[in-house]
């Protein structure tokens, strides 16, 4: 039972850790990229140090070679003079210098191999880092776009719908106002034309617009005469 509880707690802890990592994936990625960039910078410094040490080793090798050559010349001179003991001492020194020279050659070979390897590792890491940085920028852009989509799908979209409806009502009201103004303009023009027609009719120009009292009396007398 105890083991079951421990396993369950470990499972829940794992799920919680995974959920936390997923919720904070972008900040986690950014920090990991910064850590990787720092590690690559350290590797670059290591390459620079190795190159500097290799250059020092080459200078040391050149100095040893020069000293060996000088001692060989002097040893030959000692032998020619019959200074056997001095020549032997010089030969022992040459032997030590040759051993040091051989060690320097091995060191240079190791430096060359290590530097080439380090440079390859740094180049590969730099390429991967650039890919990660591009991926991070794309991930940030995608996250911002998704936030915008979520905002649009919520209250933002409702606001857009409301704004479109408001614009439709505004356009409809403006169209109605234009129609009303046009009708009012026509109505303003109509009384003017009717007035001039009435004036013309009263002046005997054209048919009268309405019957006069004389016209009505004449019609009535005609009806009386016809009835008689």
Sine and cosine of phi, psi and omega as CSV:
sin_phi,cos_phi,sin_psi,cos_psi,sin_omega,cos_omega
0.00,0.00,-0.70,0.72,0.00,-1.00
-0.87,0.48,-0.69,0.72,0.01,-1.00
-0.89,0.46,-0.60,0.80,0.02,-1.00
-0.90,0.44,-0.68,0.74,0.01,-1.00
-0.91,0.42,-0.69,0.73,0.02,-1.00
-0.87,0.49,-0.70,0.71,0.01,-1.00
-0.89,0.46,-0.65,0.76,0.02,-1.00
-0.89,0.45,-0.69,0.72,0.02,-1.00
-0.90,0.44,-0.65,0.76,0.04,-1.00
-0.90,0.44,-0.64,0.77,0.03,-1.00
-0.90,0.44,-0.69,0.73,0.02,-1.00
-0.91,0.40,-0.62,0.78,0.03,-1.00
-0.90,0.44,-0.65,0.76,0.03,-1.00
-0.89,0.45,-0.70,0.72,0.01,-1.00
-0.89,0.45,-0.66,0.75,0.01,-1.00
-0.91,0.42,-0.66,0.75,0.01,-1.00
-0.90,0.44,-0.67,0.74,0.01,-1.00
-0.91,0.41,-0.67,0.74,0.02,-1.00
-0.89,0.45,-0.65,0.76,0.03,-1.00
-0.89,0.45,-0.68,0.74,0.00,-1.00
-0.90,0.44,-0.63,0.78,0.00,-1.00
-0.93,0.37,-0.63,0.77,0.00,-1.00
-0.93,0.37,-0.49,0.87,-0.05,-1.00
-0.91,-0.41,0.54,0.84,-0.09,-1.00
-0.87,0.49,-0.69,0.73,-0.06,-1.00
-0.93,0.37,-0.75,0.67,0.09,-1.00
-0.87,0.49,-0.60,0.80,0.03,-1.00
-0.90,0.44,-0.68,0.73,0.03,-1.00
-0.88,0.47,-0.67,0.74,0.00,-1.00
-0.88,0.48,-0.69,0.72,0.00,-1.00
-0.92,0.40,-0.65,0.76,0.02,-1.00
-0.89,0.46,-0.62,0.79,0.04,-1.00
-0.92,0.40,-0.65,0.76,0.05,-1.00
-0.89,0.45,-0.66,0.75,0.04,-1.00
-0.89,0.46,-0.68,0.74,0.00,-1.00
-0.90,0.43,-0.66,0.75,0.02,-1.00
-0.89,0.46,-0.64,0.77,0.04,-1.00
-0.90,0.43,-0.66,0.75,0.02,-1.00
-0.91,0.43,-0.64,0.77,0.03,-1.00
-0.91,0.41,-0.63,0.77,0.05,-1.00
-0.88,0.47,-0.65,0.76,0.05,-1.00
-0.90,0.44,-0.64,0.77,0.03,-1.00
-0.90,0.44,-0.63,0.78,0.05,-1.00
-0.88,0.48,-0.68,0.74,0.03,-1.00
-0.90,0.44,-0.62,0.79,0.03,-1.00
-0.89,0.46,-0.66,0.75,0.05,-1.00
-0.89,0.46,-0.69,0.72,0.00,-1.00
-0.88,0.47,-0.67,0.74,0.02,-1.00
-0.90,0.44,-0.68,0.73,0.01,-1.00
-0.89,0.46,-0.66,0.75,0.03,-1.00
-0.90,0.44,-0.68,0.73,0.02,-1.00
-0.89,0.45,-0.67,0.74,0.03,-1.00
-0.91,0.42,-0.60,0.80,0.04,-1.00
-0.90,0.44,-0.66,0.76,0.04,-1.00
-0.89,0.45,-0.64,0.77,0.05,-1.00
-0.90,0.44,-0.65,0.76,0.01,-1.00
-0.90,0.43,-0.62,0.78,0.05,-1.00
-0.91,0.42,-0.65,0.76,0.04,-1.00
-0.90,0.43,-0.66,0.75,0.03,-1.00
-0.90,0.44,-0.65,0.76,0.02,-1.00
-0.89,0.46,-0.71,0.71,0.02,-1.00
-0.87,0.49,-0.65,0.76,0.01,-1.00
-0.91,0.42,-0.67,0.74,0.01,-1.00
-0.89,0.46,-0.71,0.71,0.01,-1.00
-0.87,0.50,-0.68,0.74,0.01,-1.00
-0.91,0.42,-0.65,0.76,0.00,-1.00
-0.93,0.38,-0.63,0.77,0.03,-1.00
-0.88,0.47,-0.71,0.70,0.00,-1.00
-0.88,0.48,-0.67,0.74,0.01,-1.00
-0.91,0.42,-0.68,0.74,0.00,-1.00
-0.92,0.39,-0.59,0.81,0.03,-1.00
-0.89,0.46,-0.66,0.75,0.03,-1.00
-0.89,0.45,-0.69,0.73,-0.02,-1.00
-0.95,0.32,-0.56,0.83,0.02,-1.00
-0.92,0.40,-0.66,0.75,0.06,-1.00
-0.87,0.49,-0.65,0.76,0.03,-1.00
-0.91,0.42,-0.62,0.79,0.02,-1.00
-0.91,0.40,-0.63,0.78,0.03,-1.00
-0.91,0.42,-0.64,0.77,0.01,-1.00
-0.90,0.43,-0.52,0.86,0.01,-1.00
-1.00,0.07,-0.06,1.00,0.01,-1.00
0.99,0.13,0.24,0.97,0.01,-1.00
-1.00,0.05,0.98,0.22,-0.10,-0.99
-0.90,0.44,-0.70,0.71,-0.04,-1.00
-0.89,0.45,-0.70,0.72,0.00,-1.00
-0.91,0.41,-0.64,0.77,0.02,-1.00
-0.90,0.43,-0.63,0.78,0.01,-1.00
-0.91,0.42,-0.66,0.75,0.02,-1.00
-0.89,0.46,-0.67,0.75,0.02,-1.00
-0.91,0.41,-0.61,0.79,0.01,-1.00
-0.90,0.43,-0.63,0.78,0.04,-1.00
-0.89,0.45,-0.63,0.78,0.04,-1.00
-0.91,0.42,-0.65,0.76,0.02,-1.00
-0.88,0.48,-0.64,0.77,0.00,-1.00
-0.88,0.48,-0.67,0.75,0.04,-1.00
-0.90,0.43,-0.66,0.75,-0.01,-1.00
-0.92,0.39,-0.60,0.80,0.03,-1.00
-0.91,0.41,-0.62,0.79,0.07,-1.00
-0.89,0.45,-0.66,0.76,0.04,-1.00
-0.92,0.40,-0.59,0.81,0.04,-1.00
-0.90,0.43,-0.69,0.73,0.01,-1.00
-0.89,0.46,-0.64,0.77,0.04,-1.00
-0.90,0.44,-0.61,0.79,0.03,-1.00
-0.91,0.41,-0.63,0.78,0.03,-1.00
-0.89,0.46,-0.69,0.72,0.03,-1.00
-0.89,0.45,-0.66,0.75,0.01,-1.00
-0.88,0.47,-0.67,0.74,0.02,-1.00
-0.89,0.45,-0.66,0.75,0.03,-1.00
-0.89,0.47,-0.66,0.75,0.02,-1.00
-0.91,0.41,-0.66,0.75,0.04,-1.00
-0.88,0.48,-0.70,0.72,-0.01,-1.00
-0.87,0.50,-0.72,0.69,0.01,-1.00
-0.90,0.43,-0.73,0.68,-0.03,-1.00
-0.90,0.43,-0.65,0.76,-0.02,-1.00
-0.91,0.41,-0.70,0.72,0.02,-1.00
-0.87,0.48,-0.67,0.74,0.01,-1.00
-0.91,0.42,-0.71,0.70,0.00,-1.00
-0.89,0.46,-0.66,0.75,0.02,-1.00
-0.88,0.47,-0.67,0.74,0.04,-1.00
-0.89,0.46,-0.68,0.73,0.01,-1.00
-0.89,0.46,-0.68,0.73,-0.02,-1.00
-0.91,0.40,-0.68,0.73,0.03,-1.00
-0.87,0.49,-0.70,0.71,0.02,-1.00
-0.89,0.46,-0.70,0.71,-0.01,-1.00
-0.90,0.43,-0.63,0.78,0.02,-1.00
-0.90,0.44,-0.66,0.75,0.06,-1.00
-0.88,0.47,-0.70,0.72,0.02,-1.00
-0.90,0.43,-0.62,0.79,0.02,-1.00
-0.90,0.44,-0.68,0.74,0.04,-1.00
-0.88,0.47,-0.65,0.76,0.06,-1.00
-0.88,0.47,-0.67,0.74,0.02,-1.00
-0.90,0.44,-0.66,0.75,0.00,-1.00
-0.91,0.42,-0.66,0.75,0.08,-1.00
-0.89,0.45,-0.68,0.74,0.03,-1.00
-0.88,0.47,-0.62,0.78,0.02,-1.00
-0.90,0.43,-0.69,0.72,0.02,-1.00
-0.88,0.47,-0.67,0.74,0.03,-1.00
-0.90,0.43,-0.65,0.76,0.01,-1.00
-0.89,0.45,-0.65,0.76,0.02,-1.00
-0.91,0.42,-0.68,0.73,0.02,-1.00
-0.89,0.45,-0.66,0.75,0.01,-1.00
-0.90,0.44,-0.66,0.75,0.00,-1.00
-0.90,0.44,-0.66,0.75,0.03,-1.00
-0.90,0.44,-0.65,0.76,0.02,-1.00
-0.90,0.43,-0.64,0.77,0.02,-1.00
-0.92,0.39,-0.61,0.79,0.07,-1.00
-0.88,0.47,-0.65,0.76,0.02,-1.00
-0.90,0.43,-0.65,0.76,0.04,-1.00
-0.88,0.47,-0.69,0.72,0.00,-1.00
-0.90,0.43,-0.62,0.78,0.02,-1.00
-0.91,0.41,-0.64,0.77,0.02,-1.00
-0.92,0.39,-0.57,0.82,-0.01,-1.00
-0.95,0.30,-0.29,0.96,-0.01,-1.00
-0.98,-0.20,-0.80,-0.61,-0.05,-1.00
-0.90,0.43,-0.49,0.87,-0.01,-1.00
-0.88,0.48,-0.69,0.72,0.02,-1.00
-0.91,0.42,-0.65,0.76,0.04,-1.00
-0.87,0.49,-0.64,0.76,0.03,-1.00
-0.89,0.46,-0.65,0.76,0.05,-1.00
-0.89,0.46,-0.69,0.73,0.03,-1.00
-0.87,0.49,-0.70,0.71,-0.01,-1.00
-0.90,0.44,-0.64,0.77,0.00,-1.00
-0.90,0.43,-0.64,0.77,0.03,-1.00
-0.90,0.43,-0.65,0.76,0.03,-1.00
-0.90,0.44,-0.66,0.75,0.03,-1.00
-0.88,0.47,-0.68,0.74,0.02,-1.00
-0.89,0.45,-0.65,0.76,0.03,-1.00
-0.88,0.47,-0.71,0.70,0.02,-1.00
-0.89,0.45,-0.65,0.76,-0.01,-1.00
-0.89,0.46,-0.71,0.70,0.02,-1.00
-0.89,0.45,-0.66,0.75,0.02,-1.00
-0.89,0.47,-0.69,0.73,0.00,-1.00
-0.91,0.41,-0.64,0.77,0.02,-1.00
-0.90,0.43,-0.65,0.76,0.05,-1.00
-0.90,0.44,-0.65,0.76,0.03,-1.00
-0.90,0.44,-0.66,0.75,0.02,-1.00
-0.89,0.47,-0.63,0.78,0.03,-1.00
-0.90,0.44,-0.66,0.75,0.00,-1.00
-0.90,0.43,-0.70,0.72,0.01,-1.00
-0.88,0.47,-0.68,0.73,0.00,-1.00
-0.89,0.46,-0.63,0.78,0.01,-1.00
-0.91,0.42,-0.68,0.73,0.01,-1.00
-0.90,0.44,-0.70,0.72,0.02,-1.00
-0.87,0.49,-0.59,0.81,0.01,-1.00
-0.91,0.41,-0.66,0.75,0.04,-1.00
-0.91,0.41,-0.63,0.77,0.02,-1.00
-0.91,0.41,-0.58,0.82,0.04,-1.00
-0.91,0.42,-0.56,0.83,-0.03,-1.00
-0.98,0.20,-0.52,0.85,-0.10,-0.99
-0.89,0.46,-0.76,0.65,-0.01,-1.00
-0.85,0.52,-0.56,0.83,-0.01,-1.00
-0.89,0.46,-0.70,0.71,-0.01,-1.00
-0.94,0.34,-0.62,0.78,0.03,-1.00
-0.90,0.44,-0.62,0.78,-0.01,-1.00
-0.90,0.44,-0.67,0.74,-0.02,-1.00
-0.94,0.35,-0.54,0.84,0.04,-1.00
-0.91,0.41,-0.66,0.75,0.00,-1.00
-0.90,0.43,-0.66,0.75,0.02,-1.00
-0.89,0.45,-0.65,0.76,0.01,-1.00
-0.91,0.42,-0.66,0.75,-0.01,-1.00
-0.91,0.42,-0.67,0.74,0.01,-1.00
-0.90,0.43,-0.46,0.89,0.00,-1.00
-0.99,0.10,0.09,1.00,0.03,-1.00
1.00,0.09,0.21,0.98,0.01,-1.00
-1.00,-0.08,0.99,-0.15,-0.01,-1.00
1.00,-0.04,-0.01,-1.00,-0.05,-1.00
-0.94,0.33,0.59,-0.81,0.03,-1.00
-0.92,0.38,0.49,-0.87,-0.04,-1.00
-0.99,0.17,-0.48,0.88,0.02,-1.00
-0.55,-0.83,0.36,-0.93,-0.04,-1.00
-0.97,0.26,0.57,-0.82,0.06,-1.00
-1.00,-0.06,0.12,-0.99,0.02,-1.00
-0.87,0.49,-0.61,0.79,0.02,-1.00
-0.90,0.44,-0.63,0.78,0.01,-1.00
-0.90,0.43,-0.63,0.77,-0.02,-1.00
-0.93,0.36,-0.67,0.74,0.02,-1.00
-0.90,0.45,-0.61,0.80,0.01,-1.00
-0.91,0.42,-0.64,0.77,0.02,-1.00
-0.91,0.42,-0.64,0.77,-0.01,-1.00
-0.92,0.39,-0.68,0.74,0.01,-1.00
-0.89,0.46,-0.61,0.79,0.01,-1.00
-0.90,0.44,-0.65,0.76,0.03,-1.00
-0.89,0.46,-0.63,0.78,0.01,-1.00
-0.91,0.40,-0.70,0.71,-0.01,-1.00
-0.89,0.46,-0.63,0.77,-0.01,-1.00
-0.93,0.36,-0.55,0.84,0.00,-1.00
-0.94,0.33,-0.52,0.86,0.00,-1.00
-0.96,0.29,0.00,0.00,0.00,0.00
